[in-house]
Amino acid sequence: MKIAGLDIGGANTDLAVVEFSPSGDITNIRTDYEYLPMWMEKENLGQVIRNMLGPDFHELDAMGVSMTAELVDAYNSKKEGVIDIAFKIREVMEVPVGFVGQKGIMDYHQTLEKPLDVAAANWIATAPLAAMIAPHSILIDTGSTTTDIIPIKDGEECAKGRSDLERLSTGELVYTGVLRTNVATLVDKIPLHDVSYRVASELFAITADVHLILGNIKEEDYICSTPDGSGDSRVECMQRIARVLCADLELLESPDVEEIAAFIYQKQIEKVSEALLEVSQHNNIDEVVVTGLGMDIIGKKAAQNLGLKVTAMDELLTREECTVAPAVGTALLMEEFLRSQAYD
């Protein structure tokens, strides 16, 4: 059996095509992702899915879908977003499609009836992967835009919040990621040469600029649009960071910009650490499983800040698969769903 797992984010669409043996064992995983800004290009979703699937499109037995793209401002409500995305997928796919909801896989008609159960539920698909590694742990999944912090007890997720709105209040969702976060949301003042400077509250630079300058990511990892529409070279990233202090590379030297980037990076780790501490204390859990694009540079660092035990999901998946862990988890949930249906 060959099942595709699709995780449709506001900016990135991730894919995992998982092949299973008759006994349900995984025999192969192929992953891919594509930058698709849904707020501008949602009508291209079907074609992007076809492109990523390639020859697998005609070989699939089923597809599982998780999503967070319903939040983009191309939709008036999350309900509208879920229904539109589900329709677009059903329109292009020729095989059974299931959608990850709060209680597992939902079919198309169930999704139309309860769309908010599907909204931003991709963490439901990732938590079981972490539970395979450590059944009493906290999952930290840091992607390009957000960080999920999900408590797991006795092998089951036990998040206090269920929706994004609720999880923003519990520490289980931090809206910060490796690439797309506006640095002006992370700091309001930056120290430089013993002077504290207030920052320009503009979209001058993003965390991708910070992490590329510091060597945390490579140019090929910078897969989102740049704030100023220019390139993603180190010099161009430094120009954008300088603008955060209303400066440029004639007013600031390279070591100055590197110092600024390092300060912003530290503040980002502190924000995740603060939320992780809340989740850890509430659940009395001192072990963390990290995954996602920022598993090493954000999730691991935040856990180490608190002295928690850290395990990376690459003990179970490859590094590439960890980057699209929700898509992998979605495919696994879909396979389990189909198997349970066969036995009903």
Helices and strands as residue ranges (DSSP letters): E 2-8, E 12-20, E 26-35, H 38-41, G 42-44, H 45-53, G 54-58, E 62-67, G 69-71, H 78-92, E 97-101, E 104-106, H 108-113, G 115-117, H 122-133, E 137-142, E 147-153, E 156-157, H 164-170, E 173-174, G 183-185, E 189-192, E 195-198, H 207-213, G 219-221, H 234-243, H 254-283, E 287-291, I 295-299, H 300-305, E 309-312, G 313-315, H 319-323, H 325-343
